[in-house]
Amino acid sequence: SQKLPIIYDPRVARSLVGHFIAAINGTAVARGTTFLKDLMGKEIFSSAITITEDPHQNRGLRSKPCDAEGLENSKRNLADKGVLTTWLMDLRAARQLNLEPTGHASRGTGSPPSPSATNVVLESGMITPAALMADIKKGLYVTDLVGQGVNMITGDYSRGAVGYWIEDGEIAYPVHEVTVAGNLKDMFKGMTAANDLKIRYGIDSPTLRIEGMSMAGT
C-alpha cells in the first residue's frame, strides 16, 4: 500500500468527468447532497483544466435543440480554467436555488424532468500520454475500474482497478485486484490532461494523470 501517481486511460477517465457532472446537478445542490455544494465560482481543478458542454454538437450522441421543458440550451464551460461556473438546472432546481434555469432538463417516458448534461468534453492538455508518464518512478496505469465506491456527499473515492504497473516511466507488467482511493476534491485539484482527446461518446476525456492517490493490493 502506498501513495503514487495514477494514469487513467481515456475510457475510464470519462468516469471522473461523470462524477463531476453528478456533483453539479442542481437537484443534488438544492438537497445539499454533493461535495461541491459550496464551491460555485471557486477553483476546483488546476487552471489547465476546462470542461465544456455542447448540446448542439454535430452528430453528438446527446445533442438536442432544446431541453425537455422547451428551454433554450447552448454551449458553455462547466469548468473554465479550473473554476466551477454553473450548476445543471431544470425549472424545479432553479426555483429551489433561486437561480435562472440553465436548460438542462431531461425526462424519461414515465418520469418528471430532472437535470442532466448533454455532450461533455474535458479539453485536451498540451503533452502526450508518454510524456505524462515519463517522470513516474512507480505508478499505475488504470484501464478498467470495478465497483461503485464513490460517496457524492463527501467526495470519498475508492474503487477496484485493473491495469499496468508503471516503473521508471514505462509500462512494466499487468496488475489486477488492487484498490485506488482518494477524495474527488483532491483528485480534481491534482489532475493533468494529455493531448489525446477523441470524441466518441456523450462524455469524453483524454488520458488523465492524478497525483497522490492511494493504492492497496498485493
C-alpha positions as CSV (number, residue, x, y, z in Angstrom):
1,S,0.0,0.0,0.0
2,Q,1.4,3.4,-1.0
3,K,0.6,6.8,-2.5
4,L,1.6,7.3,-6.1
5,P,0.6,8.9,-9.4
6,I,-2.3,7.2,-11.2
7,I,-2.8,7.4,-15.0
8,Y,-6.3,6.9,-16.2
9,D,-6.8,5.6,-19.7
10,P,-9.4,7.8,-21.7
11,R,-12.0,5.1,-21.5
12,V,-12.0,5.1,-17.7
13,A,-11.1,8.8,-17.3
14,R,-14.6,9.5,-18.6
15,S,-15.9,8.2,-15.3
16,L,-14.2,11.1,-13.4
17,V,-15.9,13.6,-15.6
18,G,-19.1,11.8,-14.9
19,H,-18.6,12.2,-11.1
20,F,-18.1,15.9,-11.7
21,I,-21.3,16.2,-13.7
22,A,-23.2,14.3,-10.9
23,A,-21.7,16.7,-8.3
24,I,-23.0,19.8,-10.1
25,N,-26.6,18.5,-10.6
26,G,-28.9,21.3,-9.4
27,T,-31.2,18.8,-7.6
28,A,-28.2,17.5,-5.5
29,V,-27.0,21.0,-4.8
30,A,-30.5,22.0,-3.5
31,R,-30.6,19.0,-1.3
32,G,-27.0,19.5,-0.1
33,T,-26.0,16.0,-1.2
34,T,-22.9,17.0,-3.2
35,F,-19.4,17.7,-2.1
36,L,-19.3,20.7,-4.4
37,K,-22.4,22.5,-3.0
38,D,-20.4,25.4,-1.6
39,L,-17.8,25.8,-4.4
40,M,-19.6,27.8,-7.1
41,G,-17.1,30.3,-8.6
42,K,-14.2,28.5,-6.8
43,E,-11.2,26.8,-8.5
44,I,-11.8,23.1,-8.1
45,F,-9.4,22.0,-10.8
46,S,-6.0,23.3,-11.9
47,S,-6.1,26.3,-14.2
48,A,-5.2,24.0,-17.1
49,I,-8.5,22.1,-16.9
50,T,-11.6,23.3,-18.9
51,I,-14.7,21.2,-19.2
52,T,-17.2,22.1,-21.9
53,E,-20.8,21.1,-22.8
54,D,-22.2,21.5,-26.3
55,P,-25.9,20.3,-26.8
56,H,-25.7,21.3,-30.5
57,Q,-22.5,19.3,-31.3
58,N,-22.7,18.0,-34.9
59,R,-23.6,14.3,-34.7
60,G,-23.2,14.3,-30.9
61,L,-24.8,11.3,-29.2
62,R,-26.6,13.6,-26.7
63,S,-27.3,16.6,-29.0
64,K,-30.7,18.2,-28.8
65,P,-32.2,21.6,-30.0
66,C,-33.7,22.4,-26.6
67,D,-34.2,20.8,-23.2
68,A,-37.1,18.6,-22.1
69,E,-39.0,21.7,-20.8
70,G,-38.6,23.5,-24.1
71,L,-36.0,25.9,-22.8
72,E,-33.1,27.1,-24.9
73,N,-29.8,25.3,-24.4
74,S,-26.3,26.4,-25.5
75,K,-22.7,25.6,-25.5
76,R,-21.0,26.6,-22.2
77,N,-18.0,25.9,-20.0
78,L,-19.0,23.9,-16.9
79,A,-15.5,24.5,-15.5
80,D,-13.4,27.3,-17.0
81,K,-9.7,27.2,-16.4
82,G,-10.3,25.2,-13.3
83,V,-13.2,27.4,-11.9
84,L,-16.7,25.9,-11.4
85,T,-19.0,28.1,-13.4
86,T,-22.6,26.7,-13.2
87,W,-25.0,24.1,-11.8
88,L,-27.1,21.9,-14.1
89,M,-30.7,23.1,-13.5
90,D,-34.1,22.4,-14.7
91,L,-37.0,24.7,-13.7
92,R,-37.6,23.0,-10.4
93,A,-34.0,23.0,-9.3
94,A,-33.7,26.6,-10.4
95,R,-36.7,27.6,-8.2
96,Q,-35.2,25.7,-5.2
97,L,-31.9,27.5,-5.7
98,N,-33.4,30.9,-6.6
99,L,-31.5,31.0,-9.8
100,E,-32.2,31.0,-13.5
101,P,-32.7,27.6,-15.2
102,T,-29.8,26.5,-17.4
103,G,-31.8,24.4,-20.0
104,H,-30.6,21.1,-18.6
105,A,-34.0,19.3,-18.1
106,S,-34.3,15.8,-19.4
107,R,-37.0,13.2,-18.9
108,G,-37.8,9.5,-19.5
109,T,-41.1,8.1,-20.7
110,G,-42.6,7.8,-17.3
111,S,-40.7,10.3,-15.1
112,P,-40.8,14.1,-14.4
113,P,-38.0,16.3,-15.7
114,S,-34.6,16.2,-13.9
115,P,-31.3,17.9,-14.7
116,S,-28.7,16.2,-16.9
117,A,-25.9,17.1,-19.2
118,T,-25.6,16.6,-23.0
119,N,-22.2,16.3,-24.8
120,V,-19.5,16.9,-22.2
121,V,-15.7,17.1,-23.0
122,L,-12.7,17.6,-20.8
123,E,-10.5,19.6,-23.1
124,S,-7.1,18.2,-24.2
125,G,-3.9,19.2,-22.5
126,M,-0.5,20.1,-24.0
127,I,1.6,16.9,-23.6
128,T,1.4,13.4,-24.9
129,P,0.4,10.4,-22.7
130,A,4.0,9.1,-22.9
131,A,5.3,12.5,-21.5
132,L,2.6,12.4,-18.9
133,M,4.1,9.1,-17.7
134,A,7.8,9.8,-18.3
135,D,8.8,11.0,-14.8
136,I,6.8,8.4,-12.8
137,K,9.2,6.2,-10.9
138,K,6.4,4.0,-9.6
139,G,2.7,4.3,-10.6
140,L,-0.3,2.6,-12.0
141,Y,-1.9,2.9,-15.5
142,V,-5.6,2.1,-15.0
143,T,-7.5,0.5,-17.9
144,D,-10.6,-0.7,-16.0
145,L,-12.5,0.1,-12.8
146,V,-14.6,-2.3,-10.6
147,G,-17.3,-1.4,-8.1
148,Q,-19.1,1.8,-7.2
149,G,-17.2,3.1,-4.2
150,V,-17.9,6.8,-4.6
151,N,-19.6,8.9,-1.9
152,M,-21.0,12.0,-3.6
153,I,-21.7,13.8,-0.3
154,T,-18.1,13.7,1.0
155,G,-16.2,13.0,-2.3
156,D,-14.5,9.9,-0.9
157,Y,-13.4,7.7,-3.7
158,S,-12.4,4.0,-3.6
159,R,-12.6,1.6,-6.5
160,G,-11.1,-1.7,-7.6
161,A,-8.8,-1.3,-10.5
162,V,-7.1,-3.3,-13.3
163,G,-4.2,-2.0,-15.4
164,Y,-0.5,-2.0,-15.7
165,W,2.3,-1.1,-13.3
166,I,4.5,1.8,-14.3
167,E,8.2,1.8,-13.5
168,D,10.7,4.4,-14.5
169,G,8.3,6.0,-16.9
170,E,7.5,2.8,-18.8
171,I,4.7,0.2,-18.6
172,A,6.2,-2.9,-16.8
173,Y,3.6,-5.6,-16.2
174,P,-0.1,-6.2,-15.7
175,V,-1.8,-5.5,-12.4
176,H,-5.2,-6.6,-11.1
177,E,-7.1,-6.9,-7.8
178,V,-5.9,-3.6,-6.4
179,T,-7.8,-0.7,-5.0
180,V,-7.2,3.0,-5.8
181,A,-8.6,5.6,-3.3
182,G,-8.6,9.3,-2.6
183,N,-11.1,12.2,-2.4
184,L,-12.5,13.7,-5.5
185,K,-11.8,17.3,-4.4
186,D,-8.1,16.4,-4.1
187,M,-8.2,14.3,-7.3
188,F,-9.7,17.2,-9.3
189,K,-7.0,19.5,-8.0
190,G,-4.2,17.1,-8.9
191,M,-5.5,16.3,-12.4
192,T,-3.4,16.8,-15.5
193,A,-4.7,16.1,-19.0
194,A,-2.9,14.7,-22.0
195,N,-3.4,15.7,-25.7
196,D,-5.1,12.5,-26.9
197,L,-8.8,13.5,-26.7
198,K,-11.1,11.7,-29.2
199,I,-14.8,12.4,-29.4
200,R,-16.6,9.1,-29.2
201,Y,-19.3,9.1,-26.5
202,G,-21.5,11.6,-24.7
203,I,-18.8,12.2,-22.2
204,D,-15.2,12.3,-23.4
205,S,-11.8,12.8,-21.8
206,P,-8.1,12.5,-22.8
207,T,-5.7,10.4,-20.7
208,L,-5.6,11.9,-17.2
209,R,-2.9,11.8,-14.5
210,I,-3.9,12.1,-10.9
211,E,-1.3,12.9,-8.2
212,G,-1.0,11.4,-4.8
213,M,-3.7,8.7,-4.8
214,S,-3.6,5.7,-2.5
215,M,-3.2,2.2,-3.9
216,A,-3.6,-1.0,-2.0
217,G,-3.1,-4.6,-3.1
218,T,-0.5,-7.4,-3.4
